[in-house]
């Protein structure tokens, strides 16, 4: 029987940070440059305003992105990736490469 222990390896924490349908896409887009909310919404067709707001807030709370409100009229808010977000993006890129390799392996195995 396995004991329930805290996540000592950190993998569950990493998965939670990127959990959610849009977080990895947001992380990828924001590593390119800062974006305003409306720009992000256009880049991610299918995401609702509510979900985008929730995902951005969660990522900000996790320290992956920063939100900068400019003191202008009309108000302008920009989101950008933090150094912690960059480091997670590196990890996600490695996982993506593994996923592509795994899909290739599965398709070859089916064909055989």
N, C-alpha and C positions, 0 to 999 in steps of 0.2 A: 504494500500500500504506500502510495506517495504522500508525503507530508506537504501541506500547503505552506510555502515559504515565500517571502518577498522575492521579487524579480532581481536576483543577484547578478544576472548577466546583463541586464539592461535592455534586452531585446523587446520585452513587452512595452517598456517605456518608449522605445523608438517606434514601434508599431502604432502606439497610441498617438504619438506626435504626427504621424503621417496618415492616420486613420481618417476616413471620410472620403467621399468620392472626389472632391475637388482639391484637396490639400497638396497632393503631389504636382498637379497641374499649376496651381498657384505658386508653389515653390519654384517650379521650372521657369515660369514667366517672370517672376520677380528677380530671378538671378540674372536676367538680361538687363533690366533697368527698373527704376521705380515706376509705378503706375498709379493712376487715379482709379477710384472705385468703378466709374462708368467704363473706363478702358478695360479693366479686368472683366467686367461683365460682358463686354463685346468679344473679348478674346476667348471666353468660355461659354459658347452657346449652350443653352440648356440649363444653366445654373440660375436659380431664382435669386432675387435680391435678398430674401430672408436667409437662404442657405449661404450665400456668399458672405453676408455680414457675419453669420455665426462662425463660419470657417476662418475668416480673417481675425475675428476676436479671439478664437481659440489659439490660432497661430501666434498672435501677438502675446497672449498670456503665457504661451510656451517659450517665448523669446526668439521665435524663428523669424519674425518680421517686425518691423517698426512702423508706426503710424505717425505721420507728421501733419499736423493741421497748420496751414498757413493763415496768417491773420490778414485776410483779404475779403473783399466783397466782389462777387459772391464767394462763399467759403470754398476753400480748396484743400483736399486731403490727399496725401500721397502715401502709398505703401511701398516699403523697400525691404529687401532681405537683410538680415543681420549676419554677423560672422557665424553664429551658431546655426542659422539657416543654411548658409553656404556649406558648412560641414555636413549637415544632414542631406543636402542636395548631392554631395559627393557619394554618400552612402546609398541614396536612392538610385543614383546612376549605376552603381555596381549591381544593385538588386535588379535593375531593369535589364542590364546585360545578361545576368543569370537567367532571368525570365525568358528572354529571347532565345538563349541557348537551350533552355529546357523545352520550349515549344518546338524548336527544330528537332531536338532529340525525340520528342513524342511523335511528331509527324513522320520521321524516318522509321520509327519503330512500327507505326501503323502500316506503313507502305510495305514493310518486309513480310 
